[in-house]
Amino acid sequence: MRLARYLHGGRAHTGLVTGEPGDEVLHALAAGATVLGVAGATTAEGAAAASWALSSSPAVPVGSVRLLAPVQPASIRDFVAFEEHVEGVVRSVSGGAGVPGEWYDAPAFYFGNPHSVVGATDDVEVPPGCTALDFELEIAAVVGRRGRDLDAAGARESIVGYTVLNDWSARDLQTREMKVGLGPAKGKDFACTLGPWLVTVDELEPYRDADGYLALEMRSWVNATPVGHDLSSNAGWTFEELLQHASRGAWVDAGDVLGSGTCGNGGCLAEMWGRTGVQEPRPLGPGDVVRLEVEAIGSIENRVVAPPAGTARAAVRAARPRDRARSRVVAGGAR
């Protein structure tokens, strides 16, 4: 099944998606139904929910609604699972060369901002102070139930579906702040696209290869010009392994999102910048349109826009250096 959240007629709905690519329609599910609830239901329960929607709700063209993110994440763990991406982007962001040996030891991730999530066709503002805006083509797995210390089988049973993810990045901000040894922070937390809908795991099983990886074509365009193309099976770990690692000594819960990390071969601009030493293609700016597509899941397309006129976004001042005084002086003169 493909399951979506959307705005139509001034109301939010959860619906079943049917139809061929480019000609999809939505059928609203019964009141109270949720994407996670239907995706995680038994086969019989899911079939009953779909049957009710098809027989009881009129078809609404996808083009006539505003698609919301298919889930409102409880948390976002964004991994960096593609070796080719690391090879290129490490030069661009940190000035290093090659893949760090530690990358091979275990899947690395950062926590994204769940409040930054936008829908498949929403506009994305250039973040304050950014002059090197970039996209990142990823697939996201969605967790359907609470768990901890999952084994391989438990991890596989806990994933209820997949969606497309664009982990927008302000590369200049990211480069500066990560020199402190933390982050990314403001280089990442301004926008994250999820969409266009959630595709349940059974729909993607025909694309699983002999090694257990989903082998899906991933493509990117900027202003209708092709930029990147990769296979999701070029990742270093399967989604089940990413979830197994995430749950090691920690709780995961329904609604948690796990990003694959950016694919290789043009999955982002910074990878190409790192390989050539030149910002070509140029960084994104207002008016640019980024389209990302993953086979058997769907596509998202966001326009980059400038902040609204008059928006006040003053930067915090630089830290003051201190002489490490060990006695206290307050305004009243007491020590």
Secondary structure, DSSP 8 states (H G I E B T S, - for coil): -EEEEEEETTEEEEEEEESSTTS-EEEE--TT--HHHHHTS-HHHHHHHHHHHHHHS--EEGGGSEEE-SS--S-EEEE---HHHHHHHHHHHH---S--GGGGTS--EEEE-GGGEE-TT--EE--TT-S-EE--EEEEEEE-S-EES--HHHHHHHEEEEEEEE--EEHHHHHHHHTTT----TTTTT-EEEEEEEEEHHHHGGGB-TTS-B--EEEEEETTEEEEEEEGGGSSS-HHHHHHHHTTTSEE-TT-EEE----SSSSSHHHHHHHHSS--S--B-TT-EEEEEETTTEEEEEEEE---TT----------------S---TT---
